Structures are given as structure tokens and as C-alpha cells.
Amino acid sequence: MKKVAVFVEGQSEQVFVKYLLHLLFGYENISFECFRLVADSMHIVPYKYSGYGPTCHFLLIDVGGDERVLSVIKERERSLYGRGFSRIIALRDMYGETYRRRSPRTISEELNAAFIKGAEETIATFSAPDKIGLHFSIMEFEAWLLGVHSALTRSFPSLTTETIQMQLGIDLACVDPQTEFYHPSSVLKSLLAFVGINYRKKQSDIEGLCSRLSLSDIEEAVQGGKCASLAAFIDDIRDSANA
């Protein structure tokens, strides 16, 4: 059985990946378990899943901070390879405190490229760089949720396409959230506030949104080249499970 470790910066991303795995592979072919890193110790998250005769097992690790993703992987990569893991995938937001200092209020493609290059140079110092896939959600994971706009309108009937356009001044069906929104979580928070939901990135918030997603929603988010960071992440997940 193939084994893949996915390191994410926070709880939101971990919940999303959990649902994404079911959408991509169904319920029979995979198993996974979730952990949260607290003070350098792994704590099991009370949710794990195993289908009947899974062909790939995923280890989902929330490291508790965007700056920690690569350092945590470096500390644990050799141990994971020794336990039979053939692939390590890293996911973190592009947006963060460092980004805000260097480019306040403006998406900078040049800065995005610099962040990616710096992370790739760090990975090049690891024991097996070719086994590690690096992914930035641009600018934040919430951009991917804004990309599945039909899921939002389906889940919240009062949040119509017209209402969204009135709130944002744009049509979510036409724009690429990855290049349109500097701080996507604040945009999502504003939209959900319109339907009486206080989005605080809590587990219940993310579970409530992700549980409504379908595979067609995910496909919609990446159509026409939109949300390229999500498309690349999905391809890596699929390829790692099927290699």
C-alpha cells in the first residue's frame, strides 16, 4: 500500500484535504489519519478513516503555523521514509505576516515567485528533495473556497450570484480568486456575514463549508486555468496515490 504524508499549516487546510481525498478517491480506496503538532509533539486528531482494502494511506499533519511547514518536514522526513512513505506534500498559504510586510495590500507575482524559489532552495537541502511536493495556496486557502462559488450559492440560497456581485463588485464566476483577492479569508468572512455566519476559521466553520462540496465544484474552481495552485495540489495528490 502506498503511503503519503501531507503537512499543512493549520486546521482549515487539514479539514479541506480530508474532504478532498474522499472527493478524489471515494470511500473504498483510501485510508487516512490526522495529527496536530503541539509543542513539537504529535497529538492525534479524533478522526481517521479506512475504506475496505485501501490502496493508499494518507497521513495529514497540521503543524500549527505557515512558517513551520518545511522545518517540521525536515525534522521528520527520514523517519517517514523509514516507515514506508514514498511522498511528502507540503501546503501553506502565500499570504502571511512576512508577505504583508513586503507587499502591503497588493498581490506581487514577483514576491510570489521569490517565496516559492526560497522554499524550493530549502527543500533542495533535504535528504530526498525529489520526494517532496511543495504547494502554496495563493493567496490563502480561502481563495479555493471562493473558487467553488456554485457551492456557496447552493448552500446559502440568499447568497445569489447577484448578491455576491453586489457585495464584492465582481462576478465570482468570471474572476480567478487566486489573482483577485489579496486577503481571501476576509472576503469569505464578509460574504458569509451576509447570510448570518461568523466565519472564524474554526473547525465547525470549515467542516460546514467543505461538507457541501462536490467533485464538480472542485472541477469548476480550476476550469479555464483558475486557481492554478489548487489544480497543482490536486494533481500531486492524485499522482502520489497512483504512482
FENRASUL-V24184 format. One record per residue. RES is the residue in one letter. OMEGA is omega in whole degrees, -180 to 180 (none if undefined). Layout:
res=RES omega=OMEGA
res=RES omega=OMEGA
//
This chain:
res=M omega=178
res=K omega=-180
res=K omega=-176
res=V omega=177
res=A omega=179
res=V omega=179
res=F omega=-179
res=V omega=-174
res=E omega=-177
res=G omega=-178
res=Q omega=-178
res=S omega=-179
res=E omega=180
res=Q omega=179
res=V omega=180
res=F omega=-179
res=V omega=178
res=K omega=179
res=Y omega=180
res=L omega=179
res=L omega=178
res=H omega=180
res=L omega=-177
res=L omega=-171
res=F omega=-177
res=G omega=-175
res=Y omega=-175
res=E omega=-167
res=N omega=-175
res=I omega=167
res=S omega=175
res=F omega=174
res=E omega=-174
res=C omega=177
res=F omega=174
res=R omega=180
res=L omega=179
res=V omega=-180
res=A omega=177
res=D omega=176
res=S omega=-180
res=M omega=176
res=H omega=-178
res=I omega=173
res=V omega=-173
res=P omega=173
res=Y omega=171
res=K omega=-174
res=Y omega=173
res=S omega=174
res=G omega=180
res=Y omega=180
res=G omega=-179
res=P omega=178
res=T omega=178
res=C omega=177
res=H omega=179
res=F omega=173
res=L omega=-176
res=L omega=-173
res=I omega=174
res=D omega=-175
res=V omega=175
res=G omega=177
res=G omega=-175
res=D omega=-178
res=E omega=-174
res=R omega=-170
res=V omega=-175
res=L omega=180
res=S omega=178
res=V omega=178
res=I omega=-179
res=K omega=-180
res=E omega=-170
res=R omega=-173
res=E omega=-177
res=R omega=178
res=S omega=180
res=L omega=178
res=Y omega=178
res=G omega=179
res=R omega=173
res=G omega=178
res=F omega=-177
res=S omega=-177
res=R omega=174
res=I omega=-179
res=I omega=-180
res=A omega=178
res=L omega=176
res=R omega=177
res=D omega=171
res=M omega=-179
res=Y omega=178
res=G omega=-176
res=E omega=-179
res=T omega=180
res=Y omega=-179
res=R omega=179
res=R omega=-175
res=R omega=179
res=S omega=-178
res=P omega=171
res=R omega=-177
res=T omega=174
res=I omega=-180
res=S omega=178
res=E omega=178
res=E omega=179
res=L omega=176
res=N omega=-179
res=A omega=179
res=A omega=178
res=F omega=-180
res=I omega=180
res=K omega=179
res=G omega=179
res=A omega=179
res=E omega=178
res=E omega=176
res=T omega=-180
res=I omega=180
res=A omega=179
res=T omega=-179
res=F omega=-175
res=S omega=-179
res=A omega=-176
res=P omega=-177
res=D omega=180
res=K omega=-175
res=I omega=177
res=G omega=-178
res=L omega=180
res=H omega=172
res=F omega=169
res=S omega=-173
res=I omega=-6
res=M omega=176
res=E omega=176
res=F omega=-178
res=E omega=175
res=A omega=178
res=W omega=178
res=L omega=176
res=L omega=177
res=G omega=179
res=V omega=-173
res=H omega=180
res=S omega=177
res=A omega=178
res=L omega=-179
res=T omega=178
res=R omega=-177
res=S omega=-177
res=F omega=-174
res=P omega=-180
res=S omega=179
res=L omega=-178
res=T omega=177
res=T omega=180
res=E omega=179
res=T omega=178
res=I omega=-180
res=Q omega=178
res=M omega=-178
res=Q omega=-174
res=L omega=-176
res=G omega=179
res=I omega=178
res=D omega=-178
res=L omega=-180
res=A omega=-174
res=C omega=-174
res=V omega=174
res=D omega=-178
res=P omega=-178
res=Q omega=-179
res=T omega=-175
res=E omega=-170
res=F omega=179
res=Y omega=-177
res=H omega=-172
res=P omega=-178
res=S omega=179
res=S omega=177
res=V omega=179
res=L omega=179
res=K omega=180
res=S omega=180
res=L omega=-178
res=L omega=176
res=A omega=179
res=F omega=179
res=V omega=173
res=G omega=-180
res=I omega=178
res=N omega=-177
res=Y omega=-177
res=R omega=-180
res=K omega=177
res=K omega=-177
res=Q omega=-179
res=S omega=178
res=D omega=-176
res=I omega=178
res=E omega=-178
res=G omega=180
res=L omega=-175
res=C omega=-179
res=S omega=-180
res=R omega=-176
res=L omega=173
res=S omega=179
res=L omega=179
res=S omega=175
res=D omega=180
res=I omega=179
res=E omega=178
res=E omega=-176
res=A omega=-175
res=V omega=-178
res=Q omega=179
res=G omega=178
res=G omega=179
res=K omega=179
res=C omega=-177
res=A omega=180
res=S omega=177
res=L omega=180
res=A omega=180
res=A omega=179
res=F omega=179
res=I omega=-180
res=D omega=-180
res=D omega=178
res=I omega=-179
res=R omega=-178
res=D omega=-179
res=S omega=-179
res=A omega=-174
res=N omega=-176
res=A omega=none
//
